[in-house]
Amino acid sequence: MTTTRYTVTGMTCAHCVSAVTEEVSAVAGVTAVDVDLASGALAVTSDRPVDEAAVAAAVDEAGYALADR
Ligand SMILES: [Cu+2]
């Protein structure tokens, strides 16, 4: 079990949080997703390491972007 933390930019409301949660949850191997609206923090828990590009693509699909880190 691995938890990787990212920051999402552009979220403004609970609907944004649910959109990101839904898309990232659909990434293969992801078992839990936690999004904090105020800080943009995204915690992705998975049973194996997940490709950052896959997470970035899912966030993009939801309409937002990962911050550089
Ligand atoms: Cu929103």
N, CA, C, O and the ligand as a Tripos MOL2 file, in Angstrom:
@<TRIPOS>MOLECULE
protein
  277   275    70     0     0
PROTEIN
NO_CHARGES

@<TRIPOS>ATOM
      1 N           0.8480   -1.2020    0.0000 N.3       1 MET1
      2 CA          0.0000    0.0000    0.0000 C.3       1 MET1
      3 C           0.8780    1.2450    0.0000 C.2       1 MET1
      4 O           1.7480    1.4070    0.8560 O.2       1 MET1
      5 N           0.6400    2.1130   -0.9630 N.am      2 THR2
      6 CA          1.4300    3.3240   -1.1250 C.3       2 THR2
      7 C           0.5120    4.5350   -1.1690 C.2       2 THR2
      8 O          -0.5290    4.4980   -1.8260 O.2       2 THR2
      9 N           0.8840    5.6090   -0.4790 N.am      3 THR3
     10 CA          0.1250    6.8500   -0.6230 C.3       3 THR3
     11 C           1.0530    7.9040   -1.1930 C.2       3 THR3
     12 O           2.1140    8.1850   -0.6360 O.2       3 THR3
     13 N           0.6410    8.4830   -2.3110 N.am      4 THR4
     14 CA          1.4150    9.5210   -2.9650 C.3       4 THR4
     15 C           0.6230   10.8120   -2.9110 C.2       4 THR4
     16 O          -0.5830   10.8360   -3.1590 O.2       4 THR4
     17 N           1.3360   11.9000   -2.5770 N.am      5 ARG5
     18 CA          0.6460   13.1890   -2.4260 C.3       5 ARG5
     19 C           0.9850   14.1280   -3.5720 C.2       5 ARG5
     20 O           2.1330   14.2510   -3.9990 O.2       5 ARG5
     21 N          -0.0530   14.7770   -4.0450 N.am      6 TYR6
     22 CA          0.0800   15.7550   -5.1190 C.3       6 TYR6
     23 C          -0.6700   17.0090   -4.7000 C.2       6 TYR6
     24 O          -1.3430   17.0310   -3.6690 O.2       6 TYR6
     25 N          -0.5450   18.0550   -5.5150 N.am      7 THR7
     26 CA         -1.3610   19.2510   -5.3270 C.3       7 THR7
     27 C          -2.1100   19.5210   -6.6210 C.2       7 THR7
     28 O          -1.5320   19.5370   -7.7080 O.2       7 THR7
     29 N          -3.4160   19.7330   -6.4720 N.am      8 VAL8
     30 CA         -4.2660   20.0210   -7.6280 C.3       8 VAL8
     31 C          -4.5740   21.5130   -7.6370 C.2       8 VAL8
     32 O          -4.9160   22.0850   -6.6020 O.2       8 VAL8
     33 N          -4.4540   22.1400   -8.7970 N.am      9 THR9
     34 CA         -4.8000   23.5570   -8.9190 C.3       9 THR9
     35 C          -6.1260   23.7100   -9.6510 C.2       9 THR9
     36 O          -6.4690   22.8980  -10.5110 O.2       9 THR9
     37 N          -6.8580   24.7420   -9.3100 N.am     10 GLY10
     38 CA         -8.0630   25.1110  -10.0420 C.3      10 GLY10
     39 C          -9.3730   24.6860   -9.4140 C.2      10 GLY10
     40 O         -10.4390   25.0300   -9.9250 O.2      10 GLY10
     41 N          -9.3200   23.9370   -8.3050 N.am     11 MET11
     42 CA        -10.5690   23.4910   -7.6890 C.3      11 MET11
     43 C         -11.1960   24.6390   -6.8800 C.2      11 MET11
     44 O         -10.4980   25.3550   -6.1610 O.2      11 MET11
     45 N         -12.5020   24.8020   -7.0060 N.am     12 THR12
     46 CA        -13.1670   25.9050   -6.3180 C.3      12 THR12
     47 C         -14.3190   25.4780   -5.4210 C.2      12 THR12
     48 O         -14.7760   26.2710   -4.5970 O.2      12 THR12
     49 N         -14.7970   24.2590   -5.5560 N.am     13 CYS13
     50 CA        -15.9700   23.8780   -4.7620 C.3      13 CYS13
     51 C         -16.0300   22.3670   -4.5880 C.2      13 CYS13
     52 O         -15.1920   21.6360   -5.1150 O.2      13 CYS13
     53 N         -17.0180   21.9140   -3.8520 N.am     14 ALA14
     54 CA        -17.1520   20.4830   -3.5640 C.3      14 ALA14
     55 C         -17.3730   19.6660   -4.8280 C.2      14 ALA14
     56 O         -17.0080   18.4920   -4.8900 O.2      14 ALA14
     57 N         -17.9750   20.2950   -5.8410 N.am     15 HIS15
     58 CA        -18.1580   19.5690   -7.1010 C.3      15 HIS15
     59 C         -16.8140   19.2610   -7.7460 C.2      15 HIS15
     60 O         -16.6200   18.1780   -8.2980 O.2      15 HIS15
     61 N         -15.8910   20.2070   -7.6770 N.am     16 CYS16
     62 CA        -14.5380   19.9820   -8.1980 C.3      16 CYS16
     63 C         -13.8920   18.8020   -7.4800 C.2      16 CYS16
     64 O         -13.2790   17.9360   -8.1050 O.2      16 CYS16
     65 N         -14.0390   18.7830   -6.1600 N.am     17 VAL17
     66 CA        -13.4610   17.7000   -5.3540 C.3      17 VAL17
     67 C         -14.0270   16.3520   -5.7930 C.2      17 VAL17
     68 O         -13.2850   15.3800   -5.9320 O.2      17 VAL17
     69 N         -15.3360   16.2940   -6.0090 N.am     18 SER18
     70 CA        -15.9230   15.0070   -6.3850 C.3      18 SER18
     71 C         -15.5110   14.6030   -7.7910 C.2      18 SER18
     72 O         -15.3490   13.4150   -8.0700 O.2      18 SER18
     73 N         -15.3360   15.5930   -8.6960 N.am     19 ALA19
     74 CA        -14.9000   15.2690  -10.0570 C.3      19 ALA19
     75 C         -13.4900   14.6850  -10.0410 C.2      19 ALA19
     76 O         -13.2180   13.6830  -10.7030 O.2      19 ALA19
     77 N         -12.5930   15.3190   -9.2780 N.am     20 VAL20
     78 CA        -11.2140   14.8200   -9.1780 C.3      20 VAL20
     79 C         -11.2030   13.4430   -8.5180 C.2      20 VAL20
     80 O         -10.5170   12.5300   -8.9780 O.2      20 VAL20
     81 N         -11.9650   13.3030   -7.4420 N.am     21 THR21
     82 CA        -12.0190   12.0200   -6.7310 C.3      21 THR21
     83 C         -12.4790   10.9020   -7.6550 C.2      21 THR21
     84 O         -11.9090    9.8110   -7.6670 O.2      21 THR21
     85 N         -13.5200   11.1930   -8.4270 N.am     22 GLU22
     86 CA        -14.0810   10.1820   -9.3260 C.3      22 GLU22
     87 C         -13.0790    9.7610  -10.3950 C.2      22 GLU22
     88 O         -12.8900    8.5700  -10.6430 O.2      22 GLU22
     89 N         -12.4350   10.7460  -11.0290 N.am     23 GLU23
     90 CA        -11.5030   10.4230  -12.1150 C.3      23 GLU23
     91 C         -10.2680    9.6990  -11.5950 C.2      23 GLU23
     92 O          -9.8320    8.7110  -12.1840 O.2      23 GLU23
     93 N          -9.7040   10.1860  -10.4950 N.am     24 VAL24
     94 CA         -8.4740    9.5680   -9.9850 C.3      24 VAL24
     95 C          -8.7710    8.1790   -9.4260 C.2      24 VAL24
     96 O          -7.9380    7.2780   -9.5190 O.2      24 VAL24
     97 N          -9.9560    8.0070   -8.8480 N.am     25 SER25
     98 CA        -10.3380    6.6850   -8.3310 C.3      25 SER25
     99 C         -10.3830    5.6430   -9.4350 C.2      25 SER25
    100 O         -10.2150    4.4500   -9.1810 O.2      25 SER25
    101 N         -10.6120    6.1040  -10.6770 N.am     26 ALA26
    102 CA        -10.7380    5.1820  -11.8030 C.3      26 ALA26
    103 C          -9.3800    4.7300  -12.3520 C.2      26 ALA26
    104 O          -9.3180    3.8360  -13.1950 O.2      26 ALA26
    105 N          -8.2910    5.3520  -11.8720 N.am     27 VAL27
    106 CA         -6.9570    4.9500  -12.3410 C.3      27 VAL27
    107 C          -6.6420    3.5400  -11.8190 C.2      27 VAL27
    108 O          -6.8990    3.2260  -10.6570 O.2      27 VAL27
    109 N          -6.0970    2.7220  -12.6760 N.am     28 ALA28
    110 CA         -5.7950    1.3330  -12.3220 C.3      28 ALA28
    111 C          -4.8660    1.2660  -11.1150 C.2      28 ALA28
    112 O          -3.8310    1.9320  -11.0830 O.2      28 ALA28
    113 N          -5.2370    0.4640  -10.1270 N.am     29 GLY29
    114 CA         -4.4010    0.2570   -8.9520 C.3      29 GLY29
    115 C          -4.7380    1.1750   -7.7940 C.2      29 GLY29
    116 O          -4.2950    0.9370   -6.6700 O.2      29 GLY29
    117 N          -5.5140    2.2200   -8.0450 N.am     30 VAL30
    118 CA         -5.8490    3.1730   -6.9760 C.3      30 VAL30
    119 C          -6.9390    2.5870   -6.0870 C.2      30 VAL30
    120 O          -7.9630    2.1060   -6.5710 O.2      30 VAL30
    121 N          -6.7020    2.6350   -4.7810 N.am     31 THR31
    122 CA         -7.6710    2.0620   -3.8370 C.3      31 THR31
    123 C          -8.3800    3.1350   -3.0120 C.2      31 THR31
    124 O          -9.4760    2.9010   -2.5040 O.2      31 THR31
    125 N          -7.7630    4.3040   -2.8760 N.am     32 ALA32
    126 CA         -8.4120    5.3830   -2.1190 C.3      32 ALA32
    127 C          -7.8820    6.7210   -2.5950 C.2      32 ALA32
    128 O          -6.7160    6.8520   -2.9680 O.2      32 ALA32
    129 N          -8.7650    7.7160   -2.5750 N.am     33 VAL33
    130 CA         -8.3990    9.0640   -3.0000 C.3      33 VAL33
    131 C          -8.9220   10.0350   -1.9630 C.2      33 VAL33
    132 O         -10.0830    9.9540   -1.5630 O.2      33 VAL33
    133 N          -8.0670   10.9600   -1.5210 N.am     34 ASP34
    134 CA         -8.5260   11.9720   -0.5880 C.3      34 ASP34
    135 C          -8.1370   13.3370   -1.1480 C.2      34 ASP34
    136 O          -6.9740   13.5830   -1.4650 O.2      34 ASP34
    137 N          -9.1180   14.2120   -1.2620 N.am     35 VAL35
    138 CA         -8.8730   15.5420   -1.8120 C.3      35 VAL35
    139 C          -9.2680   16.5790   -0.7790 C.2      35 VAL35
    140 O         -10.3460   16.5010   -0.1900 O.2      35 VAL35
    141 N          -8.3810   17.5620   -0.5610 N.am     36 ASP36
    142 CA         -8.6920   18.6680    0.3380 C.3      36 ASP36
    143 C          -8.8850   19.9220   -0.5000 C.2      36 ASP36
    144 O          -7.9580   20.3990   -1.1530 O.2      36 ASP36
    145 N         -10.0870   20.4400   -0.4710 N.am     37 LEU37
    146 CA        -10.4130   21.5970   -1.3190 C.3      37 LEU37
    147 C          -9.5620   22.8170   -0.9790 C.2      37 LEU37
    148 O          -9.0270   23.4680   -1.8760 O.2      37 LEU37
    149 N          -9.4330   23.1300    0.3040 N.am     38 ALA38
    150 CA         -8.7570   24.3600    0.7230 C.3      38 ALA38
    151 C          -7.3020   24.4120    0.2640 C.2      38 ALA38
    152 O          -6.8330   25.4460   -0.2120 O.2      38 ALA38
    153 N          -6.5950   23.3050    0.4070 N.am     39 SER39
    154 CA         -5.1700   23.3060    0.0850 C.3      39 SER39
    155 C          -4.8800   22.7400   -1.3040 C.2      39 SER39
    156 O          -3.7880   22.9290   -1.8390 O.2      39 SER39
    157 N          -5.8600   22.0470   -1.8860 N.am     40 GLY40
    158 CA         -5.6280   21.3930   -3.1660 C.3      40 GLY40
    159 C          -4.8910   20.0760   -3.0160 C.2      40 GLY40
    160 O          -4.5190   19.4520   -4.0100 O.2      40 GLY40
    161 N          -4.6780   19.6470   -1.7710 N.am     41 ALA41
    162 CA         -3.9290   18.4130   -1.5470 C.3      41 ALA41
    163 C          -4.6940   17.1970   -2.0650 C.2      41 ALA41
    164 O          -5.8900   17.0400   -1.8190 O.2      41 ALA41
    165 N          -3.9810   16.3550   -2.7770 N.am     42 LEU42
    166 CA         -4.5440   15.1180   -3.3220 C.3      42 LEU42
    167 C          -3.6820   13.9650   -2.8180 C.2      42 LEU42
    168 O          -2.4840   13.9080   -3.0970 O.2      42 LEU42
    169 N          -4.2960   13.0450   -2.0730 N.am     43 ALA43
    170 CA         -3.5830   11.8600   -1.6010 C.3      43 ALA43
    171 C          -4.1470   10.6530   -2.3330 C.2      43 ALA43
    172 O          -5.3430   10.3700   -2.2710 O.2      43 ALA43
    173 N          -3.2660    9.9540   -3.0220 N.am     44 VAL44
    174 CA         -3.6680    8.7970   -3.8140 C.3      44 VAL44
    175 C          -3.0800    7.5430   -3.1790 C.2      44 VAL44
    176 O          -1.8610    7.3760   -3.1330 O.2      44 VAL44
    177 N          -3.9450    6.6690   -2.6910 N.am     45 THR45
    178 CA         -3.4930    5.4150   -2.1060 C.3      45 THR45
    179 C          -3.6970    4.3040   -3.1250 C.2      45 THR45
    180 O          -4.7440    4.2050   -3.7650 O.2      45 THR45
    181 N          -2.6710    3.4740   -3.2590 N.am     46 SER46
    182 CA         -2.7440    2.4230   -4.2740 C.3      46 SER46
    183 C          -2.0460    1.1700   -3.7570 C.2      46 SER46
    184 O          -1.2030    1.2330   -2.8620 O.2      46 SER46
    185 N          -2.4100    0.0470   -4.3310 N.am     47 ASP47
    186 CA         -1.8050   -1.2050   -3.9030 C.3      47 ASP47
    187 C          -0.4750   -1.4480   -4.5940 C.2      47 ASP47
    188 O           0.2400   -2.3950   -4.2660 O.2      47 ASP47
    189 N          -0.1480   -0.5940   -5.5450 N.am     48 ARG48
    190 CA          1.1660   -0.6220   -6.1980 C.3      48 ARG48
    191 C           1.4330    0.7870   -6.6940 C.2      48 ARG48
    192 O           0.4990    1.5770   -6.8290 O.2      48 ARG48
    193 N           2.6930    1.1190   -6.9680 N.am     49 PRO49
    194 CA          2.9910    2.4730   -7.4170 C.3      49 PRO49
    195 C           2.2070    2.8200   -8.6810 C.2      49 PRO49
    196 O           2.1280    2.0230   -9.6150 O.2      49 PRO49
    197 N           1.6340    4.0100   -8.6960 N.am     50 VAL50
    198 CA          0.8480    4.4570   -9.8450 C.3      50 VAL50
    199 C           1.6480    5.5060  -10.5920 C.2      50 VAL50
    200 O           2.2430    6.4000   -9.9890 O.2      50 VAL50
    201 N           1.6570    5.3910  -11.8930 N.am     51 ASP51
    202 CA          2.3560    6.3220  -12.7600 C.3      51 ASP51
    203 C           1.8130    7.7350  -12.5540 C.2      51 ASP51
    204 O           0.6070    7.9630  -12.6450 O.2      51 ASP51
    205 N           2.7090    8.6780  -12.2780 N.am     52 GLU52
    206 CA          2.2560   10.0630  -12.0800 C.3      52 GLU52
    207 C           1.5260   10.5810  -13.3140 C.2      52 GLU52
    208 O           0.5910   11.3740  -13.2050 O.2      52 GLU52
    209 N           1.9590   10.1280  -14.4880 N.am     53 ALA53
    210 CA          1.3150   10.5830  -15.7250 C.3      53 ALA53
    211 C          -0.1470   10.1550  -15.7680 C.2      53 ALA53
    212 O          -0.9920   10.8700  -16.3060 O.2      53 ALA53
    213 N          -0.4450    8.9840  -15.2010 N.am     54 ALA54
    214 CA         -1.8210    8.5020  -15.1810 C.3      54 ALA54
    215 C          -2.6720    9.3470  -14.2440 C.2      54 ALA54
    216 O          -3.8340    9.6340  -14.5300 O.2      54 ALA54
    217 N          -2.0780    9.7420  -13.1240 N.am     55 VAL55
    218 CA         -2.7900   10.6120  -12.1750 C.3      55 VAL55
    219 C          -2.9950   11.9870  -12.8100 C.2      55 VAL55
    220 O          -4.0780   12.5660  -12.7170 O.2      55 VAL55
    221 N          -1.9530   12.5000  -13.4530 N.am     56 ALA56
    222 CA         -2.0590   13.8160  -14.1080 C.3      56 ALA56
    223 C          -3.1280   13.7910  -15.1920 C.2      56 ALA56
    224 O          -3.8780   14.7530  -15.3550 O.2      56 ALA56
    225 N          -3.1970   12.6840  -15.9350 N.am     57 ALA57
    226 CA         -4.1940   12.5630  -17.0070 C.3      57 ALA57
    227 C          -5.6030   12.5280  -16.4280 C.2      57 ALA57
    228 O          -6.5270   13.1100  -16.9960 O.2      57 ALA57
    229 N          -5.7660   11.8440  -15.2960 N.am     58 ALA58
    230 CA         -7.0770   11.7500  -14.6540 C.3      58 ALA58
    231 C          -7.5170   13.1060  -14.1270 C.2      58 ALA58
    232 O          -8.6790   13.4870  -14.2610 O.2      58 ALA58
    233 N          -6.5760   13.8340  -13.5250 N.am     59 VAL59
    234 CA         -6.8850   15.1710  -13.0060 C.3      59 VAL59
    235 C          -7.2470   16.0920  -14.1760 C.2      59 VAL59
    236 O          -8.1820   16.8890  -14.0910 O.2      59 VAL59
    237 N          -6.4940   15.9650  -15.2600 N.am     60 ASP60
    238 CA         -6.7740   16.7600  -16.4590 C.3      60 ASP60
    239 C          -8.1600   16.4370  -17.0060 C.2      60 ASP60
    240 O          -8.8980   17.3250  -17.4310 O.2      60 ASP60
    241 N          -8.4980   15.1530  -16.9880 N.am     61 GLU61
    242 CA         -9.8100   14.6930  -17.4670 C.3      61 GLU61
    243 C         -10.9390   15.3270  -16.6420 C.2      61 GLU61
    244 O         -12.0170   15.6190  -17.1590 O.2      61 GLU61
    245 N         -10.6660   15.5290  -15.3690 N.am     62 ALA62
    246 CA        -11.6650   16.1430  -14.4790 C.3      62 ALA62
    247 C         -11.7650   17.6520  -14.7340 C.2      62 ALA62
    248 O         -12.7390   18.2910  -14.3340 O.2      62 ALA62
    249 N         -10.7500   18.2160  -15.4010 N.am     63 GLY63
    250 CA        -10.7880   19.6370  -15.7330 C.3      63 GLY63
    251 C          -9.8160   20.4830  -14.9180 C.2      63 GLY63
    252 O          -9.9140   21.7100  -14.9120 O.2      63 GLY63
    253 N          -8.8710   19.8290  -14.2240 N.am     64 TYR64
    254 CA         -7.9420   20.5550  -13.3630 C.3      64 TYR64
    255 C          -6.5190   20.1250  -13.7220 C.2      64 TYR64
    256 O          -6.3150   19.3710  -14.6740 O.2      64 TYR64
    257 N          -5.5400   20.6060  -12.9600 N.am     65 ALA65
    258 CA         -4.1520   20.2890  -13.2700 C.3      65 ALA65
    259 C          -3.3870   19.9950  -11.9910 C.2      65 ALA65
    260 O          -3.7280   20.4960  -10.9200 O.2      65 ALA65
    261 N          -2.3520   19.1800  -12.1150 N.am     66 LEU66
    262 CA         -1.4340   18.9610  -10.9950 C.3      66 LEU66
    263 C          -0.4480   20.1220  -10.9670 C.2      66 LEU66
    264 O           0.0500   20.5590  -12.0050 O.2      66 LEU66
    265 N          -0.1780   20.6110   -9.7640 N.am     67 ALA67
    266 CA          0.8540   21.6300   -9.6210 C.3      67 ALA67
    267 C           2.2140   20.9680   -9.7960 C.2      67 ALA67
    268 O           2.3760   19.7840   -9.5030 O.2      67 ALA67
    269 N           3.1880   21.7300  -10.2730 N.am     68 ASP68
    270 CA          4.5590   21.2190  -10.3500 C.3      68 ASP68
    271 C           5.0420   20.9390   -8.9490 C.2      68 ASP68
    272 O           4.6340   21.6050   -7.9970 O.2      68 ASP68
    273 N           5.9100   19.9570   -8.8210 N.am     69 ARG69
    274 CA          6.4690   19.6920   -7.5010 C.3      69 ARG69
    275 C           7.9060   19.2550   -7.6490 C.2      69 ARG69
    276 O           8.5730   18.9790   -6.6520 O.2      69 ARG69
    277 CU        -16.2670   23.1680   -8.3960 Cu       70 CU70
@<TRIPOS>BOND
     1     1     2 1
     2     2     3 1
     3     3     4 2
     4     3     5 am
     5     5     6 1
     6     6     7 1
     7     7     8 2
     8     7     9 am
     9     9    10 1
    10    10    11 1
    11    11    12 2
    12    11    13 am
    13    13    14 1
    14    14    15 1
    15    15    16 2
    16    15    17 am
    17    17    18 1
    18    18    19 1
    19    19    20 2
    20    19    21 am
    21    21    22 1
    22    22    23 1
    23    23    24 2
    24    23    25 am
    25    25    26 1
    26    26    27 1
    27    27    28 2
    28    27    29 am
    29    29    30 1
    30    30    31 1
    31    31    32 2
    32    31    33 am
    33    33    34 1
    34    34    35 1
    35    35    36 2
    36    35    37 am
    37    37    38 1
    38    38    39 1
    39    39    40 2
    40    39    41 am
    41    41    42 1
    42    42    43 1
    43    43    44 2
    44    43    45 am
    45    45    46 1
    46    46    47 1
    47    47    48 2
    48    47    49 am
    49    49    50 1
    50    50    51 1
    51    51    52 2
    52    51    53 am
    53    53    54 1
    54    54    55 1
    55    55    56 2
    56    55    57 am
    57    57    58 1
    58    58    59 1
    59    59    60 2
    60    59    61 am
    61    61    62 1
    62    62    63 1
    63    63    64 2
    64    63    65 am
    65    65    66 1
    66    66    67 1
    67    67    68 2
    68    67    69 am
    69    69    70 1
    70    70    71 1
    71    71    72 2
    72    71    73 am
    73    73    74 1
    74    74    75 1
    75    75    76 2
    76    75    77 am
    77    77    78 1
    78    78    79 1
    79    79    80 2
    80    79    81 am
    81    81    82 1
    82    82    83 1
    83    83    84 2
    84    83    85 am
    85    85    86 1
    86    86    87 1
    87    87    88 2
    88    87    89 am
    89    89    90 1
    90    90    91 1
    91    91    92 2
    92    91    93 am
    93    93    94 1
    94    94    95 1
    95    95    96 2
    96    95    97 am
    97    97    98 1
    98    98    99 1
    99    99   100 2
   100    99   101 am
   101   101   102 1
   102   102   103 1
   103   103   104 2
   104   103   105 am
   105   105   106 1
   106   106   107 1
   107   107   108 2
   108   107   109 am
   109   109   110 1
   110   110   111 1
   111   111   112 2
   112   111   113 am
   113   113   114 1
   114   114   115 1
   115   115   116 2
   116   115   117 am
   117   117   118 1
   118   118   119 1
   119   119   120 2
   120   119   121 am
   121   121   122 1
   122   122   123 1
   123   123   124 2
   124   123   125 am
   125   125   126 1
   126   126   127 1
   127   127   128 2
   128   127   129 am
   129   129   130 1
   130   130   131 1
   131   131   132 2
   132   131   133 am
   133   133   134 1
   134   134   135 1
   135   135   136 2
   136   135   137 am
   137   137   138 1
   138   138   139 1
   139   139   140 2
   140   139   141 am
   141   141   142 1
   142   142   143 1
   143   143   144 2
   144   143   145 am
   145   145   146 1
   146   146   147 1
   147   147   148 2
   148   147   149 am
   149   149   150 1
   150   150   151 1
   151   151   152 2
   152   151   153 am
   153   153   154 1
   154   154   155 1
   155   155   156 2
   156   155   157 am
   157   157   158 1
   158   158   159 1
   159   159   160 2
   160   159   161 am
   161   161   162 1
   162   162   163 1
   163   163   164 2
   164   163   165 am
   165   165   166 1
   166   166   167 1
   167   167   168 2
   168   167   169 am
   169   169   170 1
   170   170   171 1
   171   171   172 2
   172   171   173 am
   173   173   174 1
   174   174   175 1
   175   175   176 2
   176   175   177 am
   177   177   178 1
   178   178   179 1
   179   179   180 2
   180   179   181 am
   181   181   182 1
   182   182   183 1
   183   183   184 2
   184   183   185 am
   185   185   186 1
   186   186   187 1
   187   187   188 2
   188   187   189 am
   189   189   190 1
   190   190   191 1
   191   191   192 2
   192   191   193 am
   193   193   194 1
   194   194   195 1
   195   195   196 2
   196   195   197 am
   197   197   198 1
   198   198   199 1
   199   199   200 2
   200   199   201 am
   201   201   202 1
   202   202   203 1
   203   203   204 2
   204   203   205 am
   205   205   206 1
   206   206   207 1
   207   207   208 2
   208   207   209 am
   209   209   210 1
   210   210   211 1
   211   211   212 2
   212   211   213 am
   213   213   214 1
   214   214   215 1
   215   215   216 2
   216   215   217 am
   217   217   218 1
   218   218   219 1
   219   219   220 2
   220   219   221 am
   221   221   222 1
   222   222   223 1
   223   223   224 2
   224   223   225 am
   225   225   226 1
   226   226   227 1
   227   227   228 2
   228   227   229 am
   229   229   230 1
   230   230   231 1
   231   231   232 2
   232   231   233 am
   233   233   234 1
   234   234   235 1
   235   235   236 2
   236   235   237 am
   237   237   238 1
   238   238   239 1
   239   239   240 2
   240   239   241 am
   241   241   242 1
   242   242   243 1
   243   243   244 2
   244   243   245 am
   245   245   246 1
   246   246   247 1
   247   247   248 2
   248   247   249 am
   249   249   250 1
   250   250   251 1
   251   251   252 2
   252   251   253 am
   253   253   254 1
   254   254   255 1
   255   255   256 2
   256   255   257 am
   257   257   258 1
   258   258   259 1
   259   259   260 2
   260   259   261 am
   261   261   262 1
   262   262   263 1
   263   263   264 2
   264   263   265 am
   265   265   266 1
   266   266   267 1
   267   267   268 2
   268   267   269 am
   269   269   270 1
   270   270   271 1
   271   271   272 2
   272   271   273 am
   273   273   274 1
   274   274   275 1
   275   275   276 2
@<TRIPOS>SUBSTRUCTURE
     1 MET1         2 RESIDUE 1 A MET
     2 THR2         6 RESIDUE 1 A THR
     3 THR3        10 RESIDUE 1 A THR
     4 THR4        14 RESIDUE 1 A THR
     5 ARG5        18 RESIDUE 1 A ARG
     6 TYR6        22 RESIDUE 1 A TYR
     7 THR7        26 RESIDUE 1 A THR
     8 VAL8        30 RESIDUE 1 A VAL
     9 THR9        34 RESIDUE 1 A THR
    10 GLY10       38 RESIDUE 1 A GLY
    11 MET11       42 RESIDUE 1 A MET
    12 THR12       46 RESIDUE 1 A THR
    13 CYS13       50 RESIDUE 1 A CYS
    14 ALA14       54 RESIDUE 1 A ALA
    15 HIS15       58 RESIDUE 1 A HIS
    16 CYS16       62 RESIDUE 1 A CYS
    17 VAL17       66 RESIDUE 1 A VAL
    18 SER18       70 RESIDUE 1 A SER
    19 ALA19       74 RESIDUE 1 A ALA
    20 VAL20       78 RESIDUE 1 A VAL
    21 THR21       82 RESIDUE 1 A THR
    22 GLU22       86 RESIDUE 1 A GLU
    23 GLU23       90 RESIDUE 1 A GLU
    24 VAL24       94 RESIDUE 1 A VAL
    25 SER25       98 RESIDUE 1 A SER
    26 ALA26      102 RESIDUE 1 A ALA
    27 VAL27      106 RESIDUE 1 A VAL
    28 ALA28      110 RESIDUE 1 A ALA
    29 GLY29      114 RESIDUE 1 A GLY
    30 VAL30      118 RESIDUE 1 A VAL
    31 THR31      122 RESIDUE 1 A THR
    32 ALA32      126 RESIDUE 1 A ALA
    33 VAL33      130 RESIDUE 1 A VAL
    34 ASP34      134 RESIDUE 1 A ASP
    35 VAL35      138 RESIDUE 1 A VAL
    36 ASP36      142 RESIDUE 1 A ASP
    37 LEU37      146 RESIDUE 1 A LEU
    38 ALA38      150 RESIDUE 1 A ALA
    39 SER39      154 RESIDUE 1 A SER
    40 GLY40      158 RESIDUE 1 A GLY
    41 ALA41      162 RESIDUE 1 A ALA
    42 LEU42      166 RESIDUE 1 A LEU
    43 ALA43      170 RESIDUE 1 A ALA
    44 VAL44      174 RESIDUE 1 A VAL
    45 THR45      178 RESIDUE 1 A THR
    46 SER46      182 RESIDUE 1 A SER
    47 ASP47      186 RESIDUE 1 A ASP
    48 ARG48      190 RESIDUE 1 A ARG
    49 PRO49      194 RESIDUE 1 A PRO
    50 VAL50      198 RESIDUE 1 A VAL
    51 ASP51      202 RESIDUE 1 A ASP
    52 GLU52      206 RESIDUE 1 A GLU
    53 ALA53      210 RESIDUE 1 A ALA
    54 ALA54      214 RESIDUE 1 A ALA
    55 VAL55      218 RESIDUE 1 A VAL
    56 ALA56      222 RESIDUE 1 A ALA
    57 ALA57      226 RESIDUE 1 A ALA
    58 ALA58      230 RESIDUE 1 A ALA
    59 VAL59      234 RESIDUE 1 A VAL
    60 ASP60      238 RESIDUE 1 A ASP
    61 GLU61      242 RESIDUE 1 A GLU
    62 ALA62      246 RESIDUE 1 A ALA
    63 GLY63      250 RESIDUE 1 A GLY
    64 TYR64      254 RESIDUE 1 A TYR
    65 ALA65      258 RESIDUE 1 A ALA
    66 LEU66      262 RESIDUE 1 A LEU
    67 ALA67      266 RESIDUE 1 A ALA
    68 ASP68      270 RESIDUE 1 A ASP
    69 ARG69      274 RESIDUE 1 A ARG
    70 CU70       277 GROUP 0 **** ****
